[in-house]
Amino acid sequence: MAYCVVPGGSILIIGSAAGVAAMSVEKIEFVWYMMRFSLMAIGGYLAGAEVCIAQYQLFGLAPSIR
């Protein structure tokens, strides 16, 4: 579950304090960011999810629930 929850804030630049600071310092507009980086962020997220699924299938390594 943590893998699914944590990247949600990383996909959007406004999801973290560092992202908000970057937007204000570099004068990044939200629409500009979404058009250029959201597909890369989603692609990275999906690739990581695929690795988790592959590890589980190959090695039987289930993520810890504790």
C-alpha positions as CSV (number, residue, x, y, z in Angstrom):
1,M,0.0,0.0,0.0
2,A,2.8,2.4,0.8
3,Y,4.1,2.0,-2.8
4,C,0.8,3.2,-4.1
5,V,0.3,6.0,-1.6
6,V,3.7,7.7,-1.6
7,P,4.2,8.3,-5.3
8,G,0.8,10.0,-5.5
9,G,2.4,13.1,-4.1
10,S,5.4,12.8,-6.3
11,I,3.4,12.7,-9.5
12,L,2.2,16.2,-8.9
13,I,4.8,18.9,-8.1
14,I,2.3,20.4,-5.6
15,G,2.4,17.1,-3.6
16,S,5.5,18.0,-1.6
17,A,6.9,21.0,0.1
18,A,10.0,20.8,-2.1
19,G,7.7,20.9,-5.2
20,V,5.9,24.0,-4.0
21,A,9.2,25.7,-3.3
22,A,10.5,24.8,-6.7
23,M,7.4,26.1,-8.3
24,S,7.7,29.5,-6.6
25,V,11.5,29.9,-7.0
26,E,11.6,28.8,-10.6
27,K,8.3,30.3,-11.6
28,I,7.0,26.9,-12.8
29,E,3.3,26.9,-13.8
30,F,1.2,23.9,-12.9
31,V,-0.1,23.4,-16.5
32,W,3.4,23.5,-17.9
33,Y,4.6,20.9,-15.4
34,M,1.7,18.6,-16.0
35,M,2.1,18.7,-19.8
36,R,5.9,17.9,-19.6
37,F,6.4,15.7,-16.6
38,S,3.3,13.9,-15.6
39,L,3.6,11.1,-18.2
40,M,7.2,10.5,-17.1
41,A,6.2,10.3,-13.5
42,I,3.3,7.9,-14.2
43,G,5.6,5.8,-16.4
44,G,8.1,5.5,-13.5
45,Y,5.4,4.6,-11.1
46,L,4.0,1.9,-13.4
47,A,7.5,0.5,-14.0
48,G,8.1,0.2,-10.3
49,A,4.8,-1.5,-9.8
50,E,5.8,-4.0,-12.5
51,V,9.0,-4.7,-10.7
52,C,7.1,-5.4,-7.5
53,I,4.8,-7.8,-9.3
54,A,7.7,-9.6,-11.0
55,Q,9.6,-10.0,-7.7
56,Y,6.5,-11.5,-6.2
57,Q,6.0,-13.9,-9.1
58,L,9.7,-14.9,-9.4
59,F,10.7,-15.1,-5.8
60,G,7.5,-15.2,-3.8
61,L,8.5,-12.0,-2.0
62,A,5.4,-10.4,-0.7
63,P,5.6,-6.9,0.7
64,S,5.5,-6.7,4.5
65,I,2.1,-5.8,5.9
66,R,3.5,-4.8,9.3
